[in-house]
Amino acid sequence: MSRIIPYGKSGMRLNEDLSHAEILESSVAELKAADTEDGLVRAAMDHPIDSPCLRELAAGKKTCTVILSDHTRPVPSKHIVPAMLKELREGNPEIDVTLLVATGYHRPSSKEELVAKLGPEIVEREKIVIHDSRDSSANVRIGVLPSGAACVVDKAAVETDLLVAEGFIEPHFFAGFSGGRKSVLPGVCDQVTVLGNHCSKFIASPYARTGVLDGNPLHKDMLAAAKMANLAYIVNVIIDENKRVAAAFAGNFITAHRRGCELLLKYCQVKPERRGDIVISSNGGYPLDQNIYQSVKGLTAAEAAAAPGAVLIMVSACGDGHGGESFYHALKDCVSPQKLMEQILATPQDRTKPDQWEFQILCRVLCKHHVIYVTNPEQRKTIEEMKMAWAPDVDTALQEARRLKGANAHLVVIPNGISVMVKE
């Protein structure tokens, strides 16, 4: 029984007989949508959780900023944003709306990427601002987070009468889940806030893990930032393996988000019967596997399912390369992952380096496991410079893993590493 592993836009076939392997995958497909994608979103907005309807919130307001996800997130915005804009203008035809693209610490979204996400009509008609975490003149300080970091947020999110957000809920490898409060932090925060929140101490916390909100220090900061920014309303969705809306939640950014997380947890939590000597994972294909940086997420699912000293195989197209210069150079220039980890853990909060959280987590994995990246040939040099092995396809990678771990090594396959929460 062969298997297609998500890879880029087309997938990659794993030809080995998997009858003796453990397959860990989300059962979100069992979450049968009760309506069309548009219908699910409308129904959620008609019955908001712990909140007035969006049209009521819009009444009497001169301005509104709608926070959107960026190009790195497979949020089905075409089914969310038009409904939000429609209801805002039903409540107040004169309201001045700004769409603010939450890039977090990523590169700006291109016009082509925005058209693909929103459709040409919205891109041409609406006022769109792309957040820049590195432009201090575009961001304003509104308070101090529980961690002690300054809370500095995009002016477009602060200087408005009504702040709302779209998003989607999926397991997140250190924030617990995406969505909700994450639209503000890191979504539209200045780099000083992102760096402070993503400090080494927080990333090292045992609560900074997939599916964990309670006790998670990053989540606590994120909630505080969203409160300070007066995030008034969200529309968040759960998507299936085809990236279609499977469920929708609207209303209060804390309770509506938590309701979605609780539902998703029922479908995304998996546990191997036996930890894998070899674990295969992916980042869910395009658009989430555009670079090595983003693909650390799927790798952490393999880490959670692995036996000590396992071989982890990460299947990710990475057409955009490494995804961050500081991320790349940290691994390339270090003596070893162990030495790099010592340096990271000794770095105080106010000295957090760009992308430190990402190379800290990758470093954590490399200190425990041998990693083989299956990606396009152009990335081979980069992969090897970053202290990992490269393979042209998953079958070749598995053959090498068998050589290292033995023919009888227990194999665990996680077709989509970002869609599951692996119970450790």
N, C-alpha and C positions, 0 to 999 in steps of 0.2 A: 504494500500500500504506500504509494508515493504521496507527496504533500506539496502544495504550493505555499511558499513562505512569502509574506508581503515584502516587496522590494521595488522601490521606485513606483512607477505607474503600471508595471506589467506583472510583477511577481517573479519568483525564482523557484524552480522545481527542486525538491529534495527527493532523490530517486531511491534512497534506501528503504527497504521494507521496515516499516515502523510498528509492526505488530507487537514487538516486545518492548517498545519505548513507551514512556508516559507522555501523553499529550495534555498540556495544561492550557485551557482557553476559557475565555469569558463565555457565559451563557446568556449574554445580553440578547442574542437572537431569540431567546425564549420570551423576552419582553415584547409581546405582540402589540404593535401600535394599534390603538383603538380608532385611529382616524388618519387622515393624510398628514403630512408634515406641517402644512399650513394650519390644518384643523387642530392639531395638537397644541401648537403655539397659541392660536386664538383662544382655545378652551382654557389654557393656563392663564392667559391675560384676562379672561372674563371672570376668573375665580382666583385672584391673587391671594397669596398667603400672608397674613398679618400686615396687610397694606391696602390703601385705597387703590382703585383702578388708575391706570396711567392717565386717562383723560381727566380724572379728578385732580391728580397731582399737577397736571399742566394748566389747569384753570387759574387765571390771574398771574401766571408767570410770564415774564418778558422773554427770557432766554432758557434754553435747555441744551445740555451737552450729553450726547449719547456715546459712551465708551464702547469701541468695537475691538474685537480681537484682530491680530495682525496675520500676515501671510503664513506664519509658522503653525497656525492652529486650524484644524479642519472643522471650524465652526460653520454650520450651514446658515450663514448670515442672510442668504437670499430668502430664507423662510422666517427670519426673525426681525430684521431691521425694517422691512416694509411695513410689517404689522405694528411695530413700535412707532414709526413715523406717522402712520395713519391715525393711530389712537391719540398721539400727542396733538395732532392738528384737529382732530374731532373735538378734543377738549379745549383747544385754543387755536383757532385758525391763524392768529397773528404771531404765534410763538416763533422765535428766531432759534433755529436748531443748528448745532455744530456737531459733526461726527468726529470724534477724537480716536485715532487709531492707537491702541495700546501696544506699543512696540517693546515695552519693558527695557531690557538691555540689548535687544536685537537691532539689526540694521533696519533702516526705514523700508516700508513696503513700497514697491514700485506701482505706477499707475496700472500697469498690466495685471499685477497681482490683486489690486483693489477691484478692478473690473471683473476678474475671475471670481472674486469673493462676493461682490455686491451686485454685479451687473452693470452695464454701461449707463443706464438711465440714472441710477442713484449717483454714480461717480460724476456724471456731467452736471447733474441738477443740484446736488447738495453741497454745502460748505464742509470741506474735509480738512482736518488738521492732523498731521502725523507727529506723534509725540517724539521728542528727542531728549533722552535722559542725560545727554552730555551738554545740552545747551542751558546753562544756568540762568540765562536771561529770560527763558521761556517758562521757568518753573518758580514757584514761590513757597516759602516756608510757612507751614500752618500749625506746627506743634512739635512735640517730642514723643517718640514711640516708647513703649514700656522697656525696650532694650536700651534706651538712652540715645539712640540714633535720631538725628533730625528728620522730621517728616516734611519733605519738600515735594510738591505736587505740581503738575502742569497747570499753568494759569487758566487754560481752557476748561479744566475740571473744577477749578476753585472759583473763578469769576463768572459764575452762572447762577441762575435762580433755581435750577433743577438739574441734578446729576443722576443719570441712570446708566445702565450697562447691559449689554448682551454677553453671552458666553456659553461655554459648555463644561460639563462636569465629567472628568475622567480621573483615574488614579494618578497622583503626582508623586514623584520619587523623593521629594523632601518637604513639600507643602501639604502632603496628605491627599488632597484632591485639588484639581484646578477649579476655576469658576468662582462665583461669588465675589468675595473680598479681593481676590487676586487681580480683578480688573483695575483696581487702584494701585495696590502694591504687589508685584513690581510694575504692573501695567503702565501707569502714567506717572510714576515717581522719578525724581531726579536720581542720578547715579549715586549721590551721597547716601540716599535713603536705601536704595537697592543694595549697595555694598555693606551698609551697616546691618541690614536685615539678614543678609546672606553670609554673615561672619562665620569663621571656622568653628567657634564654640557651638553655634546653633546647628550648623550642618553636622557636627559630630554627635549631637544629641540622639539618643536611642529613640526619641519620639519624632524625629525629623525623618519619617519613613512613609512609604506608600500606604495610603488609606488611614493614616493616623492624624486626627485633629486635636483631640484632647491631650493636653500636655505638650503640644508641639510649639516651641518658642517662636518659630517663623509665623505660624498661623496666628498666634496672639498679637504679634506686631501688625500683621496684615489686617486683622479685624480693627485694630486701633486706627490704622491709617484710613480705612474706609469710613469709619465713624467720623474722624476729623474732617474728611473731605465731604461729609454729608451725602454719601451715596444713598439715594432715596428709594431705589427700585431696580430690580434686575429681571431679565428673562434669560434663564439658563436651560440648556437642553442636555439630554443624554443621547448619544448617537450609537447606532449599531455598527457592525463590521463593514457595512457599505457606506458608512458616514452619513446615514440618513437619520432624521429625528425619530427617536423611539419613545421619548417621554419629554415633557416640558414642565418647567416650574417658574412661576412669576411671583413677584412681590418683595417682601422684606429681604435684604441681602444676606442676613444671617439665617433666618428660619427657613426661607424658601431654598436656599443653598443646602442647608443641613438636610432638609427633606429629600432633596435629590441625591445627596451623598448616601443617605441611609438606604434608599431604593437601589442605587447602583451597587452598593456593597453586597447586596444579596445575590447579585449576578456575576460580579467580577472577582470574588474571593475564591482562590484555588489553593490546594495544598498537595504537594507530591507525596505519594505513598512512601517514596524513598528518595533521598537527595541524589541528584545526578552527578556522576563522575564526569559526564559531558552534558552541557546544557546549551541548546540552540535557542536564540531569541531574535526578534526583529524590532524595529521601531514603528511597525504598522504601515510601512510603505509611504508613498508621497501623500501629503507634503511634509510629514514628520521626519522622514529620513533624508532630509536635504544635506545634512552635514554631520560630522563626527560629534560635534558639541551636543546637538539635540539627541543624538543616538545613545548618549550615556543613560538616558531614561530607560530605554528598553533593556540595556545591559544590566541595570539594577534588578530587573525581574529575574534574569538568569542567575545573578549573584544570590538572590534570596532562595533559589531552588537548588543551589549547588552544594555538594559535599566539599569538605576542606581540600584545597589543592586541585579543584576541578579545572577542566578546560571549558572555557566559555566561548561560544561561536556567535558573533553578532552579525546579522545579515542586514545591511543598510547601504543604499546606493551612494549617498554622500556626494551628489553631483556638485554641490557648492563648496566642497573641500572640508577643511577643519572647522570652520564656523566662528573662529575667534583667534586673533593673533596671540593674545596673552595665554589663552587656553592651550594653544599649540606649543608655544615656546616653553611653557612650564614643564611639560613632559619631555619635549625635545632636549632641553638644556639641562635637565636634572641629572645627577649622578645615578640615581635609582629612585623608584617610586617610594621606597622606605625613607630615604633621606629627604625627599620632597615633602612627604607627609609630616616629618618632624618640623620642617620649616613652616608648613601651613598651620599646624596646631599651635605654634609659638607666635603666630601673627595676631596682634590685638584687633579688636573690632574696628577701631578708627584707622587701621592700616590695611583693611581688607583690599585685596587686589582685584582688578577686573577679571571676571570669569573664575575667580578662585574657587567658588562653590562647585563649579563643574569639574575642574581638575582635581579638587579634593575628593569628590565622589569617585571619579575614574581612578584616582590614585589608590583609594581604599580598595577598589576591586582588584587592581593590579598587584597590590601587596599580598593578596590571598590566592589569586588565580592566574592561569595562563590564558590570554585572550587572543582569539583569532578573528580578525575582521574580514568579512566577505563584502567587498565593495568594488567599485570600478577600478580598472588598472591605473588610471591617472592618480589615484590616491595611495598607491602602494608605498611610495617613498615616505609620504607623510605618516602613514600608519606605522611603518617600521621605525621612523624617527621618534614616534611617541611611545616606544617601548612595547609595541604589540606586533603580532604576526599578521600577515596578509594572505588571503586566498582568493582566487578568481571566482569560485562558486562554492556553494554550501556542501556539495559532495566531496570536493577536494579538501575542504576544511575538516569535514567529518573523518575522512581517511587519515589525515594528519593527527586528529584528536585520538583516533583509535590506536595509532602508532604510539602515542604518548601514554595513553591510559589503559591500553589492552583491548583485545577483541571483545571481551565480556563486560566491558565498562557499561554501567547503567546510563542509558540515554534519556534525558528529559527534553521535550520539545515544547517551546512556548511560541506558537506561531505569531502572536502579536503581543510583545512584551509590555506595551503601554496600556493595554486594555485590561490587564489583570492586576490583582493584589495577591501576591504570593505570601501565604501564611508561613512565616519562618518557624 
